[in-house]
Amino acid sequence: FAAAVFVSSCAQQPTTMKDAAKDRFLIGTALNEAQIRGIDTAGVRVVKEHFNAIVAENCMKSQPIHSQRDRYNFDTADRFVEFGLQNGITVTGHTLIWHSQLPRWFVYNDDGTLRSAEELKAIMKEHISTVVGRMRTRPTPMPNSTTTTTTCGPRANAIPWSNSSASFASAAGASMP
């Protein structure tokens, strides 16, 4: 009899991490390219079962998405967003510019000299505006975490235009369930 009661009470317990936190907060994970492309099927299975929020591990950073000055490649980033949409998983934005994943052209001129601060700011503005502009049109909120690091604290006015690029996050209703 005690075993039957135990089994009965266990059956009511959440079986996944996302179920355990349901109605309180999202359980998220970062997806790598093998998961986004469906190559890592075991990883995809775990993500679908246990998580209700995803963030891109690297595919939204400047090196993979903007490796050449006048060329963007949104293939993997678009697949990432589609993965979330197709599986009912909240898609969360990620750092768009990261120091260790910058394409060389971002920082250096063709002759190998460092770009000026003004050039770098202009490149960053164009890059962030292009990526955020593309993701803004997606049907799921895509908060831009870059703005939280560039518009807070001692760097509050370092990139004043970043606020307008990120205003879509609040307009899209990005919030916890």
C-alpha positions as CSV (number, residue, x, y, z in Angstrom):
1,F,0.0,0.0,0.0
2,A,2.8,2.4,0.9
3,A,4.4,1.7,-2.5
4,A,1.2,2.5,-4.3
5,V,0.9,5.8,-2.5
6,F,4.6,6.6,-3.3
7,V,4.1,5.8,-7.0
8,S,1.0,7.8,-7.1
9,S,2.7,10.8,-5.5
10,C,5.7,10.5,-7.7
11,A,3.5,10.5,-10.8
12,Q,2.4,14.0,-9.9
13,Q,6.0,15.3,-9.6
14,P,7.4,17.3,-12.6
15,T,9.5,15.1,-14.8
16,T,11.5,17.8,-16.6
17,M,13.4,20.9,-15.5
18,K,11.1,23.2,-17.4
19,D,8.0,21.5,-15.8
20,A,9.5,21.9,-12.3
21,A,9.9,25.7,-12.9
22,K,6.6,26.1,-14.8
23,D,4.9,29.4,-14.1
24,R,7.9,30.7,-12.1
25,F,10.7,31.2,-14.5
26,L,12.2,29.9,-17.8
27,I,14.9,27.2,-17.9
28,G,17.3,28.1,-20.6
29,T,20.4,26.7,-22.4
30,A,22.8,27.8,-25.1
31,L,22.5,26.0,-28.5
32,N,25.6,25.3,-30.5
33,E,25.7,24.9,-34.3
34,A,25.5,21.1,-34.2
35,Q,22.3,21.3,-32.2
36,I,20.9,24.1,-34.3
37,R,21.5,22.1,-37.5
38,G,20.1,18.9,-36.0
39,I,23.5,17.0,-36.1
40,D,23.6,16.5,-32.3
41,T,20.4,14.6,-32.1
42,A,20.9,13.7,-28.4
43,G,21.5,17.3,-27.5
44,V,18.4,18.4,-29.4
45,R,16.3,15.8,-27.6
46,V,17.5,17.1,-24.2
47,V,16.9,20.7,-25.2
48,K,13.3,20.0,-26.3
49,E,12.6,17.9,-23.2
50,H,14.1,20.1,-20.5
51,F,14.3,23.7,-21.7
52,N,11.8,26.4,-22.6
53,A,14.3,29.2,-23.4
54,I,17.4,29.2,-25.7
55,V,20.2,31.5,-26.5
56,A,22.7,31.2,-29.3
57,E,26.1,30.0,-28.2
58,N,28.1,31.7,-31.0
59,C,26.1,32.0,-34.2
60,M,24.9,35.5,-33.4
61,K,28.3,36.9,-32.7
62,S,30.1,39.1,-35.2
63,Q,32.7,36.5,-36.5
64,P,30.2,34.0,-37.8
65,I,27.5,36.4,-38.9
66,H,29.6,39.2,-40.3
67,S,33.0,37.8,-41.3
68,Q,33.4,40.2,-44.2
69,R,32.8,43.9,-44.2
70,D,30.0,44.0,-46.7
71,R,28.5,40.6,-46.2
72,Y,26.3,39.1,-43.6
73,N,25.5,35.4,-43.3
74,F,22.3,34.8,-41.3
75,D,21.9,31.2,-42.2
76,T,22.7,29.7,-38.8
77,A,21.2,32.6,-36.8
78,D,17.9,32.2,-38.8
79,R,18.0,28.4,-38.2
80,F,18.5,29.1,-34.5
81,V,15.4,31.3,-34.3
82,E,13.4,28.8,-36.4
83,F,14.3,26.0,-34.0
84,G,12.8,28.1,-31.1
85,L,9.7,28.9,-33.1
86,Q,9.1,25.4,-34.3
87,N,9.5,24.0,-30.8
88,G,7.6,26.6,-28.8
89,I,10.8,27.7,-27.1
90,T,11.5,31.3,-26.1
91,V,14.4,32.7,-28.0
92,T,16.6,35.1,-26.1
93,G,19.2,37.5,-27.6
94,H,22.9,37.3,-26.9
95,T,26.0,39.4,-27.2
96,L,26.4,40.7,-30.7
97,I,29.9,41.9,-30.4
98,W,32.4,39.9,-28.3
99,H,36.1,40.7,-28.0
100,S,37.4,37.2,-28.8
101,Q,35.1,36.6,-31.7
102,L,35.5,39.7,-33.8
103,P,36.5,39.3,-37.5
104,R,39.9,40.9,-38.1
105,W,38.4,43.6,-40.4
106,F,36.2,44.9,-37.6
107,V,39.3,46.2,-35.7
108,Y,42.0,46.5,-38.3
109,N,42.3,48.5,-41.5
110,D,43.4,46.7,-44.7
111,D,47.0,47.9,-44.0
112,G,47.0,46.3,-40.5
113,T,46.7,49.5,-38.5
114,L,44.0,49.8,-35.8
115,R,40.8,51.5,-36.7
116,S,40.1,54.7,-35.0
117,A,37.5,54.8,-32.2
118,E,35.1,56.7,-34.5
119,E,35.4,54.0,-37.2
120,L,34.9,51.2,-34.7
121,K,31.8,52.9,-33.3
122,A,30.4,53.3,-36.8
123,I,31.1,49.7,-37.6
124,M,29.5,48.6,-34.3
125,K,26.4,50.8,-34.9
126,E,25.9,49.4,-38.4
127,H,26.4,45.8,-37.3
128,I,24.1,46.0,-34.3
129,S,21.4,47.9,-36.2
130,T,21.5,45.3,-39.0
131,V,21.4,42.2,-36.8
132,V,18.8,43.7,-34.4
133,G,16.8,45.0,-37.3
134,R,16.6,41.5,-38.8
135,M,15.7,39.8,-35.6
136,R,13.2,42.5,-34.7
137,T,11.0,41.3,-37.5
138,R,10.8,37.8,-36.0
139,P,7.6,36.8,-34.3
140,T,9.3,36.0,-30.9
141,P,11.0,38.5,-28.6
142,M,14.7,38.8,-29.2
143,P,16.2,41.0,-26.4
144,N,19.6,42.4,-27.2
145,S,21.9,41.7,-24.3
146,T,24.6,43.9,-25.9
147,T,22.7,47.0,-24.8
148,T,22.6,46.0,-21.2
149,T,26.4,46.0,-21.1
150,T,26.9,49.2,-23.2
151,T,24.2,51.4,-21.7
152,C,24.6,50.8,-18.0
153,G,27.0,51.9,-15.3
154,P,30.1,53.9,-16.2
155,R,29.6,53.4,-19.9
156,A,26.1,54.8,-19.8
157,N,26.7,57.1,-22.8
158,A,29.3,55.1,-24.6
159,I,26.9,54.1,-27.4
160,P,23.9,56.4,-27.1
161,W,22.2,55.0,-30.2
162,S,22.1,51.4,-28.8
163,N,19.0,52.3,-26.8
164,S,17.0,52.9,-29.9
165,S,18.2,49.6,-31.4
166,A,17.1,47.7,-28.4
167,S,13.8,49.4,-27.7
168,F,12.1,46.5,-29.5
169,A,12.7,44.2,-26.6
170,S,10.3,46.1,-24.3
171,A,7.9,46.8,-27.2
172,A,7.8,43.1,-28.0
173,G,6.9,42.3,-24.4
174,A,10.0,40.4,-23.5
175,S,9.2,39.3,-20.0
176,M,9.1,36.2,-17.8
177,P,6.0,34.1,-17.9
